[in-house]
Amino acid sequence: MIRNSCSRSIRLLLNNNNSYQCRNIRNIVTLSSMNNSRSNLTLNIRNNNNHNVEYQNIRNYCSKLNDNINTDSTTTQQHQQTNNNNKVDETIDEFKALILDGALKNVALYGWSETAISKACTDLGYEPTLHSMFENGGYDLAYYFVTKCNRQLSEKLTPEILSALTQRERVKLAIKMRLSMIAPYINRWAEAMQVLAHPRNIISSAPSMAGLVDEIWHLVDDRSTDFEWYTKRGLLAALYTSSELYMLNDTTPEFVSTWRFVDDRVDDMINVLKFKNDIGQSVSLTANMLLNKLNKK
């Protein structure tokens, strides 16, 4: 838009002036337009040493036009560079995900380790030394798995599935579905929990648990905005972690005992939250009655 404005201004100045110099410049403009070469027009006018006022004004306009062209070109190059960098990052992330998905197949044999990642690189036809892309080794693999499961949970629990359930039933279903995702790795899951809970990794792994409990409450359509928002998420995080620990030692077919444990703990949690709300309402009601009585006196 700026470029077109400058171009129109140059042409207007030329058309409104009938001096010999401007007639010559109009010929240059016409020729340049025919050749679709605006930069040639700018160069021809800038290189003319005539000090006529009109010519000087035109050179000034051409300078602005050329500066705007250069600025637009630089901005375009910067946008292209940013887009290219984003595409490279996306490609690298996709490549890493490909390797880590392959490494998950090796967890049963090699655990949550660099060896599992290195074996995946070999299986995919790459050099085994590519595992150096994952600086944290087994932690990167475990963290990738839990974040992937969190995403899949929200994809599987569709509104159609949840619409017919109560809030209590939704929480139970979400926890059971999320726990079922670790079932294929249950014999090695204690290692994953240990890696994720390591003091060196606890800060970076905490968002995965926070994201999980937040997603579950979001899926059950919880709309808490007060301090209860934190209470619910703290209770659910403790409940989920205890369910994982219980599942590690569960030897019943298809983890029947774990699902019963989840049902009982969710009922306890809902009852605690309900009791807390009832206590809060009772205290508020008692306080209001006392204030009313004092005001009457």
N, C-alpha and C positions, 0 to 999 in steps of 0.2 A: 504493500500500500504506500509506504514512504517512497519507494523507488518510483512508482508510477506518478506520484505527486510531483517529485522533482522533475521527471521527464516532461510532464505537462507544463510545468512552470517554464522550463527552457524553451519549449515550443511556443508558448504564449509570448514570451519576451521576443523571440525571433520574429514571429508573425506581426507583431505590433511595431516593428522598427524597420524602416525602409532604407537604412544606410547601406552603403556599398559592402561594408564588412558583414553586416547581418545577412545580406542577400547571399553572400558567399557561404556563410555558415548554414543558411537554410538549405542550400544545395547539399552540404555535407550531411545534414540531418536527414534529408530525403534519401540520399544514397545509403546512409547507414541503416535507415529503416528498411529499405529494400533488401539489404544484406543481413538484416536482423542482428546487427553488431553494435550494440550500444556502447561497448567499451571502446570501439574505434572512434566513435563520436567524441567521447570524453578525452581520448588521447589527442586527437587532432586539435581540439579547442585549447587544451591545456598547453600544447607545444607552440601555439601561436604567440608571438611576442608583442602583438599590437596592444597599445595601452589605452585604446579607445574605451570610454566608460562602459558602453554597452557590452563590448567584448569582455571587459573585466568582470562585469556582472555575470555574464554567461559562464566564464571560467569558474566563478565562485559556485554557481549552481551545479556545474559539472563536478566540482570537487565534492560537494555534498552527495551528489548522486553516486559517485565512485566509492565514497566512504560507506554509504549505506549498502552498496552492493557487496563490499568487502566484509562489512559487519554481518550481513545476511549469510554470506558464504561461510564465515567463521562459526556463526551460530548453528548453521545446518551441519557443519562438520562435527561440532561438539555433540549435537543430538545424535548423529549417526554413531559417534564413538561410544556414547552412553548406551545406545541400543545394542551395539555390538558387544559391549562389556556385559550387559544383562543377558544376552543370548549365550555368551561364553559361560557365565555363571550357571545358567539353567542347564546347559549341556554338561558341565562338570557335575552338578547335583544329580542329574539323571544317570550319569556314568557311575557315580558313587552308589546310588540306589541300586543299580544293576548288580554291582559287586556285592553289596550287603545282602541283597535278596538271595544271591547265590550262597553267601556265607551262612545264612540261616539254615540251609540244608545240611551244613556240616557241624552244627552246634551239638547234635546228639553224640558225635564222635570226638570233636575237639573242644567243645565248650565255647564259652563266650571269650574268644581269644584271637590273637593275631594269626595264629595258625589256621583257624577257620576262614579268615579273610584271605590269607595267602593261598589256601587251597582253592577258594572260589575264583581267584584270579587265574590260577592254572587251568581250572575246569572251563573257564570262559575263553581260554586261548591267549591270555595275557601273561606277562612276566610276573612271577610270584612276588617280586620286589615292589609291585604296585601297592602292596598293603601299607607302604610308608605314607600313602595319601591320608591314611587314618592315623593321626598322631597319637590318639588315645587308645588305639587297639580295640580290646574287648569292650571297653566302655562305649565307644562309638557304635559298635554293633548292638549292644543292649539298648542304648538310648534310641537308636533308629527303630528298633523293634517296638518299644513301648509307645513312641510317638505315632508310629504307623498304626498300631492297634487302636489308639485313641481316635484317629481319623476314621478308621473303619467302623468304630462303634457308632459314631454320629451318622454314618452313611447307612448302617443297617437298621437303626432304630428310626424308622420313618414315621411321620404323623399318622399314617394309616394303622400302624401297629400299636402306637401309644394311645390313640384316641379312645379306645374302649377300656382302658385300664385306669385304675385309681392312682393317685400319686404314690401311695405305698407300693403298689404293684409295679409301677414304672421304675422305682428305685431298685427293687429286687431284680427285675428283669435286666436292667442296665448292668448291675454288678455281676450277675451270673454270666451274661453274655461276654463281658470284658474278661472275666476269669477264665472262661472257656477258651479264649484265644491263647492262653499260656499253657493249656493242657498238653499240646504236642511237645512242649519243652519242659515238662514238669520235673523230669529227672535231673535237669541242669538248671532249673530256675533259681535254686538257692544261690548258685554262683552269680547269676544276673543280679539278684537282690543285693548280694554282697558288693558287687562292682558298683552298682548305682548308689549304694549307701556309703561308699568309701569317703572319708573326710575330704579327699582331694576332689571328688566328683559331686558331693552332696549339693553344692550350691547350683551347679549347672543342671543337675537332674531334678531338682525340686520343681521347676516349672512343669514337668511332665505330669506329676501327681496333681499339682494345682489345676492344670488344664483338664485333667480327667474328672476331678470332682466338680469343677465348675461346669463342665459339659453335661454331666449327669443331672445336676440340678437344673440346668437350662432345658434339658430334654423333658424333665418332669414338670416344666412350666412353673418353676419357683420364681417368685417376683419379690423376694425380700430385698429391702434397701437399707435396713437399719443394722444394728450390731448383730442381729440374728443371721445376717448374710455370712459373717465370719464363723459364727457358731456352727451353722449347718455344714460348712465346708470342712471345718476342723474335725467334726464328728464323723463325717463321711470318709475323710482321708484315713482316720484311725480305723474305721470299720473295714475299709477295703484292704488296708495293710494286714490287719489281723486275719481277714479271710484268706489272703494269699498264704500267710504262715500256716493256717489251718489246712489249707489245700495241700501243702507240701507233705504233710503227714497222713493224708487221707488215703486209705487203702480200699475203700468201698468201691463197688462197681460204678463207673461213670460219675464218680465224685458225689454220690447221693448225700453223703454225710455233710459235705461242704455246702451243698445247696440248702440243706436244712439249717446249717449254721448261719448262712446268709439271711434266711427268712427270719430266724430268731433275733439276730442282731439288728436287722432293719426295723423290726417291730419294737425292739428296745429303744432304738434311736428316735423313732417317731413318737413313742410314748414320752420319752424325756423331753423332746421339743414341745409336745402338747402340754406336759406337766409344767414346763417352764412358762409357757404362755398363760396357762391357767393361774399360776402363782402371780405372774405379772398383772393379770387382770384383777385378781383378788386384792392385791396390794393397792392397785390404783383405785378400786372401788372403795376399799376401807379408808384410804386417805381422803377421797372425795366426801364420804359420809362424815368423817371427823371434821373436815373443814366446814362443811355445811352446818354442822351442829355448833361449832365455835362461832360462826357468823351469826346464828340466831341468838346466841347469848349476847 
